[in-house]
Amino acid sequence: MDLKILEYVVAIAQCGNISRAAEKLYITQSGLNQQLIKLENSLGLKLFERDHHHLHITKAGEIYVQNAREILRIQRNTFTQLNDLKQDIQGEICMGLTHEHGIDLFTAVYPEFHERYPHISFSLVERIVGAQYQMLEEGSLDMGIVLLRKAPGNISRNCVFQPIYKEDLLLGVPLDHPLARRTVPISSGKPLRVIDLQLFANDPFALIFDSSTMRQEVINPMFEEYNFHPKILIETAMNSALAQLVSKGICCTILPHSRVLASSYKDHCAWFRMLGNPTWSVSFVHRKDYRLGGNLKYLVELAQNYGKKLENEFEKSSPHYRDVEK
């Protein structure tokens, strides 16, 4: 069996369109269409119904795609085991990255990984957490970097999670805010003060976009717990923009600790811990049936070492919770 045709059909199913699938596979549209027609003729069944703009998968197509993904998974895991026996491992890893967190983590560990595995290349895609789970399910991602609030076991029974680090969320306030005088500069190395979020019920906020994991699982439930709905000035995918807005005295925000430390505006804002110390974690995720080779195990090890260094930085500003600003 030519496994290429399996890859072609899976790509067509994922894209729902011959031209987009051909572009993804780096072959011509006419060539891909001819391969599909040839396969359907040999099977005596239509895998896709066609109209002018889209392909609609048939029942036969669903069966074919499901089993094609399983065959490709077995092939990939077989090559992973064989590669572990080689001295000079080659290949490509398709990895999903969350906005900002994922890029920072990858760039922190890549140089050391590349030194040991110079012939391993990466195909990186930046996607929100929900989209990464979908791509993992489809088999188009090897691994992803995701953000979690809930325990991993409650999220997906088909995934394995490798924790990298845990971080708290900080409240950012303009330096000219009346309550900013209570803060401790974040670069001082001293514990941050803890403050009651309810004190900022009348202030405008700039927040990460509403469908993000941080909003849905951490920030929105926190506001609900305090029984107020903040006046939202803007929602954005860029954490750096949120700190910038606060530094100009425009609004307040809530950011992950790592995003605060990475921001060039951090010293131009007042930062507080919040009651309850809301946290989330950053983890690698892959399907249970995806076998990690020695190279990916090394990547996880590097990432976890990076995470420990970050957690040590977070700990430096760990507050004395008896000293709560009210």
C-alpha positions in Angstrom: 0.0 0.0 0.0 1.2 3.5 -0.9 1.0 5.4 2.4 1.1 8.7 0.5 -2.5 8.3 -0.6 -3.5 7.9 3.1 -1.8 11.3 3.8 -3.6 12.8 0.8 -7.0 11.7 1.9 -6.5 12.8 5.5 -5.3 16.2 4.3 -8.4 16.6 2.1 -10.7 15.7 5.0 -9.0 18.2 7.3 -9.0 21.0 4.7 -12.4 20.3 3.2 -11.1 21.6 -0.1 -8.8 20.1 -2.8 -6.9 23.3 -3.5 -6.1 24.0 0.2 -5.1 20.4 0.7 -2.8 20.5 -2.4 -1.2 23.6 -1.1 -0.6 22.0 2.3 0.9 18.9 0.6 3.0 20.9 -1.8 1.5 19.2 -4.9 -0.7 20.5 -7.7 -4.4 20.6 -7.3 -5.0 18.6 -10.5 -2.5 16.0 -9.4 -4.2 15.6 -6.0 -7.6 15.5 -7.6 -6.5 12.7 -10.0 -5.1 10.7 -7.0 -8.4 10.9 -5.3 -10.4 9.9 -8.3 -8.1 7.0 -8.9 -8.5 5.8 -5.3 -12.3 6.2 -5.4 -12.5 4.2 -8.7 -10.4 1.4 -7.2 -12.6 1.3 -4.1 -15.8 1.5 -6.1 -17.0 4.1 -3.5 -17.1 7.9 -3.2 -15.1 9.2 -0.3 -16.2 12.8 -0.8 -19.2 14.4 -2.4 -18.3 17.5 -4.4 -19.9 20.8 -5.1 -18.5 24.0 -6.6 -16.7 25.1 -3.5 -16.4 22.3 -0.9 -16.0 18.6 -0.4 -18.4 16.7 1.9 -17.1 13.5 3.4 -19.3 10.4 2.9 -19.8 7.5 5.3 -17.2 5.6 3.3 -14.9 8.6 3.6 -15.2 8.7 7.4 -14.3 5.0 7.7 -11.3 5.5 5.3 -10.0 8.6 7.1 -10.4 7.1 10.6 -8.3 4.0 9.6 -5.9 6.0 7.5 -5.0 8.1 10.6 -4.5 4.9 12.6 -2.2 3.4 10.0 -0.2 6.7 9.8 0.0 6.7 13.6 1.5 3.2 13.6 3.9 4.2 10.9 5.1 7.2 12.9 5.5 5.3 16.1 7.4 2.6 14.3 9.9 5.1 12.9 10.2 6.7 16.3 11.3 3.4 17.8 13.7 2.8 15.0 15.1 6.3 15.2 16.0 5.8 18.8 18.4 3.1 17.6 20.3 5.5 15.4 23.2 7.7 16.3 22.2 10.4 13.9 18.4 11.0 14.3 16.6 12.9 11.6 13.0 14.0 11.2 10.4 16.8 11.7 8.3 17.6 14.8 5.1 19.4 14.3 4.5 21.4 17.5 1.6 23.7 18.6 2.4 26.9 20.5 0.1 29.1 22.5 0.5 32.9 21.9 3.6 34.3 23.6 4.0 31.6 26.3 4.8 28.9 23.6 7.2 31.1 21.7 9.1 32.0 24.8 9.4 28.4 26.0 10.4 27.1 22.6 13.1 29.7 22.0 14.5 29.1 25.5 15.1 25.4 25.0 15.7 25.1 21.2 19.4 26.0 21.1 20.4 23.3 23.6 18.0 20.8 21.9 19.5 21.6 18.4 23.0 21.1 19.7 22.2 17.5 20.6 19.8 16.8 17.7 21.0 19.0 14.8 19.1 17.1 12.1 15.7 17.4 13.8 13.6 20.2 12.3 10.4 21.7 13.6 7.1 22.8 12.0 5.6 25.3 14.5 1.9 26.4 14.5 0.5 29.1 16.8 -3.0 28.1 17.9 -5.3 28.6 20.9 -5.6 25.6 23.3 -8.9 24.4 21.9 -7.5 24.3 18.3 -4.4 22.4 19.4 -6.6 19.7 21.0 -8.5 19.4 17.7 -5.2 19.1 15.7 -3.9 16.5 18.1 -7.1 14.5 17.6 -6.8 14.8 13.9 -3.1 13.7 14.0 -1.8 16.9 12.5 0.2 17.8 15.6 2.9 15.7 17.4 2.8 17.8 20.5 1.4 21.0 21.8 2.1 23.6 24.5 -1.1 24.3 26.4 -2.3 26.3 29.4 -4.4 24.6 32.0 -6.4 25.6 35.1 -8.1 22.3 35.8 -6.3 19.0 36.6 -5.2 17.5 33.2 -7.1 14.3 33.9 -10.4 16.2 33.8 -9.7 17.6 30.3 -9.1 14.8 27.9 -8.9 11.1 28.4 -7.1 10.7 25.1 -4.1 13.0 26.0 -1.0 12.8 28.1 0.2 16.0 29.8 3.8 16.7 30.8 3.8 19.7 33.3 6.4 22.3 32.7 5.6 25.0 35.2 2.9 26.6 37.3 2.4 30.3 37.6 0.2 32.8 39.3 -1.7 35.7 37.8 -0.9 39.3 38.8 -3.1 42.4 38.9 -1.5 45.4 37.1 -2.5 48.9 38.1 -1.3 52.3 36.7 1.3 54.0 38.9 -0.9 57.0 39.4 -3.8 54.9 40.7 -4.7 55.8 44.3 -4.0 52.3 45.5 -0.6 52.0 43.6 1.2 53.5 46.6 0.6 50.2 48.4 2.7 48.3 45.9 6.2 46.9 46.0 8.2 47.4 42.8 8.3 44.0 41.0 12.1 44.4 40.3 12.9 44.9 43.9 13.1 41.2 44.7 10.7 41.7 47.6 7.4 39.9 48.1 4.5 41.5 46.3 1.5 42.8 48.3 -1.8 40.9 48.2 -4.8 43.1 47.4 -8.6 42.6 47.2 -9.7 42.6 43.5 -13.1 44.1 44.7 -11.3 47.4 45.3 -11.0 47.8 41.6 -14.7 47.1 40.7 -15.1 50.7 39.3 -11.9 50.7 37.2 -11.6 50.0 33.5 -9.8 46.8 32.5 -7.9 45.6 29.4 -8.0 41.8 29.2 -6.9 38.9 27.1 -9.6 37.9 24.5 -12.7 36.3 26.0 -12.4 32.8 24.4 -8.9 32.3 25.7 -8.2 29.7 28.4 -7.1 32.4 30.9 -10.4 34.3 30.5 -12.7 31.3 30.5 -11.0 29.2 33.3 -9.4 31.8 35.5 -10.3 35.5 35.0 -14.1 35.3 34.3 -14.8 32.9 37.2 -12.8 35.2 39.5 -14.9 38.3 38.6 -18.0 36.2 39.0 -16.8 35.2 42.5 -16.4 38.8 43.4 -19.9 39.5 41.9 -18.9 42.3 39.5 -18.5 42.6 35.8 -15.5 44.9 34.9 -15.8 47.7 32.4 -13.6 46.3 29.6 -11.8 48.8 27.5 -10.3 46.3 25.1 -9.7 42.6 24.6 -6.6 41.4 22.8 -4.4 38.4 22.1 -1.3 40.3 23.0 -0.3 40.3 26.7 2.4 42.8 25.9 -0.2 45.3 24.8 -2.1 44.9 28.1 1.0 45.9 30.1 1.6 48.8 27.8 -1.9 50.2 28.3 -1.5 50.0 32.1 1.9 51.7 31.9 0.2 54.7 30.2 -2.3 55.0 33.0 -5.2 54.0 30.9 -6.6 50.9 32.7 -5.9 47.9 34.9 -5.2 44.4 33.7 -4.6 40.8 34.9 -1.5 39.0 33.5 0.3 35.7 34.0 3.5 36.3 36.1 5.7 35.2 33.3 4.2 37.8 30.9 4.8 40.5 33.5 8.5 39.5 33.9 8.9 39.4 30.1 7.4 42.8 29.6 9.5 45.9 29.0 6.7 47.9 30.7 6.8 46.0 34.0 8.6 48.7 36.0 6.1 51.3 34.8 3.1 49.5 36.4 2.1 48.6 40.0 1.7 44.8 40.4 -0.2 43.0 43.1 -0.9 39.4 44.0 -4.7 38.7 44.4 -6.6 37.0 47.2 -6.9 33.3 46.5 -3.7 33.5 44.4 -5.2 32.4 41.1 -2.9 30.1 39.1 -2.6 28.0 36.0 0.0 25.7 34.6 1.8 25.3 31.3 2.2 21.8 29.9 3.2 19.7 26.9 0.4 17.6 25.6 0.4 14.7 23.2 -2.0 11.9 22.3 -1.8 8.7 24.4 -1.1 6.7 21.4 1.8 8.9 20.3 5.1 7.4 21.3 7.7 9.9 22.5 11.2 9.2 21.2 14.4 10.0 23.0 14.6 13.3 21.3 11.2 14.5 22.5 11.8 13.2 26.0 14.9 15.4 26.0 12.9 18.3 24.8 10.5 17.8 27.7 13.4 17.6 30.1 14.8 20.9 28.9 11.4 22.6 29.1 10.9 21.3 32.7 14.3 22.7 33.7 13.3 26.0 32.1 10.1 25.9 34.1 11.9 25.3 37.4 14.0 28.5 36.8 10.8 30.4 36.1 9.1 29.1 39.2 12.2 30.2 41.2 11.7 33.7 39.8 8.0 33.6 40.8 8.9 32.5 44.3 11.0 35.6 44.9 7.9 37.7 44.9 5.8 35.3 46.9 3.7 37.3 49.3 3.1 37.2 53.0 -0.6 36.5 52.9 -1.2 37.9 56.4 -0.3 41.3 54.9 -3.3 41.8 52.8 -4.2 45.3 51.4 -7.9 46.1 51.9 
